[in-house]
Amino acid sequence: MRWTPRPSTSIKLAAWALGKYSKGAVKMHTLLDLRGSVPANIHITDGKWHDSNELDMLTPEPFAFYVMDKAYVDFKALFRFHQSQAFWVSRPKENMKFTTIKQLTIPDTPPSIIEDSRIRVSGYKSCKLYPEDMRFVRVYDPDNDAIVDFISNNFEVSALEITNLYRHRWDIEVFFKWIKQHIVVKNLWGGSENAVKVHFWTAIISYLTVARIKADYNSGYSVTEVATLIRISALERIELRQLITKQDSSTNSDQNVKELSLFDDF
């Protein structure tokens, strides 16, 4: 996530957050635990902090899957994850050079899998930073009529599972959507590093509070929906459990009640 202050005025107030091309930016790097859609790690930096550097801030958990976009691809860091017995799934950069070692067997279904192979990066620096094989999966996306490539260090799951794992990367967009809705950028409390971070952390605490409420009441609504229900019903006298728990239509006692019509014969 990136917040960019307006140039000329805001950048003078947020000089600590300089980014590229003399523009200000604040990044919030987030590791989301998909088991509960809650952030497991958050690091707020200025705009000069490159996304790939964030991998160096993490301690890989063995046998866990880390899904990230191509901006986070750093072969040295990814190899450290590999040596820690952690799995990763990402997309290759356009200029990535590699050699195909072996074509893997593609099952008859699904037909969207175009290629599944074992590769090794061949760039001068890349091959030294990541000296072992990795997996290359190419699929056809009929929804967007496009061919999409993926890379991973896992050879145990199917090629389809690799693509499905990457789909979960979009769960982070739901989290960022929440944060953006609760951070009014035009009305930040201040431009200092402390003020901006306080604003960010306040929104994060709000998200975690609503997520905890959703989990405690086993609500069928999403975190965003639960927050919306709480916000629009803040002045109503209604039990929280009743508000955020979806009612089963089969338990509605008025479901089969015969209602009179103006045209019924009396």
N, C-alpha and C positions, 0 to 999 in steps of 0.2 A: 504494500500500500504506500502511496506517495501523496504527501500534501505539499503543494507548491504555493508559497506566498506570492502575492501580486508584486511585480517588479517596481522599482523606484521608491516606493513607500514602504511596503511590508518588509522588503529585504533589509532595510536599515534597522528595522525592529528585530529581525531574526537573522542577524549577521552570522550567528553560530551555525546556521543551517545552509551554508553555501553548497551548491551542487555544481552541475556542469554548466558551462557557458554563462557563468556569473549569475545564475538563477538560484533561488533558495529552494530547498526541498527537505522534507522530513520523511524517512522511511520507517515503516513498522514491519519488521521481518517476523513472521509468525509460523510456528510449527504447530499444526492442528492435529489433535488426536482424533481420528475418525471413529473410534469406538464410542465417543460421546459428543463429537463435534465441539470440543472445548480446546482452547489453546494450551499446549504443553510447554511452550517456550515463546517468549516475546522479547525482541530486542529493538529498541528505538534508536535510530542513527540519523546522521545528517545525509544529505544527498550524495556526498562523495564516497560513501561506503558502498562498495560493489556488492551485488547480491551474492556472488560466489564466495565472498569472504565469510558469509554467514555460516557456511558448513564447518568452518574451523571453530566456531563457537559452540558446536554441538558435540555431545558425547554419544556415539552410536550405540543403540540397544541391539544386542545380538538377535538375529532372526526376525527383526522388525522390518517392515517395508517403508521406505522413504520415497515419496512421490514428489517430484519437483519439475518446474519448467526449465527450458534450456538456458535461461539466464543464470541458473545456479550450477551449471555444469562446470566443474573444476576437477580435472582428472586426478590431481594429487589428493584432493579431499575425498573424492569418490573411491579411490583405492584404499584410503584409510578406513572408509566405511566397509569396504569389501574385506579387508584384513580383520575387521572387528566382527565378521560374520553377520553383518547387517546387509539387507537387500535394498537396492535402489532402482527406481524406474524414472526415466526422463526422456527427453527428445534430443536428438543430435543437432548440433549447430550446422548451418548450411556448408561451412567450410571444413567440416570434419573429414579427415582422410583415413581410410581404413582398408584392410584386406580381408576378403572373405576366406575363412578357414574351412568351413564345412556347411553345407546346406542341411538343415534339420528337416525331419519329416513333418509335412503339413497334413493334418487329418482331412477327410473329405468335407467335413463341415467345421466351421462356417466358410462360405465361399469368399468372405471379405478378406481373409488372410492371403496376402500376395506372396510374402517371403518371410521365412523364419530361418535365421542362420547364425552361426558362430563366427564372430569377426575379431579382428585385433587392430587397434588404431595404429596407423603407420606414419603419422607426423613425427618429425625429428624429436621434438620435445614431448609430444603426447605419448609416444611409445615408451619413453623413459619414466614418465609419471604414472602411466597405467600399463605395466608390462604383461598383463594377463588378458585372456579372452573375455569378451563381453557378448551379449546377445543383441541381435538386430532383428526387429520385427517391422514389416511393412504391411499396412492394411489399406483397404479402400473404404472411404467414408461416403456412403450413398447419400446421406442427408445434405452434405455440402459438396458432393461430387468432387472429392479431393483425395489424394493419396497422402497418408500420414505415416511417419517413421517414428519408432521408439527404440530406445536402448536400455539395457538392464544388465545386471550381473547375476540374475537368477535364471537357471536352466531347468528348474524343477516344475514350475507351473506351466500351463499351456500358453500359447501365443495369445489366445483370446483373453485369458486371465490377465496377461500383461496389459492389454488395451483397456480392459475393464478397471484395472487398478489405476491407470492414469486418469480415467474418467472421474475418479474420486478427487482429483486435484481441484475440480471446480467447486468442491465443498468449501474451499477457502474463500471463494468469491461470495458465498452466502454470509460468511463471517465478516468479511470486509464491508459488505452491503450494510450490515448491522452497525458497524463502527462508523461508517460514513453518515448514516442516518442520525447518529447520536453525537456527531461532532460537527457543529455548525462552523464551518471553516471561516466564514465572514465575521464571526463574532467570537473568535478565540479570546480567552481571558487575558492573554498577553503574548508577547513575541519572544520572551526569553526562553531559554532551553527548559528551565524548570516549569514555567507556565504551560508550555506546549505539552510537555510530558505528563503533567498533572491532568490536563484535559484528555489526553489519550487514555491514561490509566483509569480515569473516572468512567469513561465509556466501556472499557474492558471489564471493570468491576460490575457495572450494570449488566453487561452481557452474561457474566458468570452467575450473577444472582438470579437472573431469569432462567438460565439453563438449569440451575439447581432446583428452582421451583418446578420446572417442567419435569425433571427427573423424579422429584419427591412425589408428585401427584400422578406420575405415569401418564402425562398428557399426550394425546395423539396429535396435537398441533405442533408445528415447528416452533423454534425459539422466537423467530420473528413474529409469528402469529400470536404466541403467548404474550409477548411484549405489547402488541397492538391491542389485544383484548384487555390487558391490565390498564393500559393508558386511556382507552375510551370509556372504561367502566370505573375509573378512579373514584367518582363521586356516587356510585351506586352501592346500595347495601345488599351485597350478594357474596355468598361464600366463595372463596378463591377456588376451591376444588370444583365447585359447580360451574364456575366461570370458564375454566380452562380444560375441562374434561368433556370430550365429545359425548353427547347423549345418544344412546342406542335407541333407534327408532322403534325397536320391538318392545321396549319398556315404556313407551308413551301410552298412558292409559286412555288418552283421548283419541288415539289413532283410529278406532273403529266406531266412534260415536256418530249416530245418525243425526245429521243436521237438517232442520226443516227448510223448505224452500218456499218462496213467496207464491209459487205456482202449485204447491201441494194441495190436494183436496182435503178439507177438514171434515 
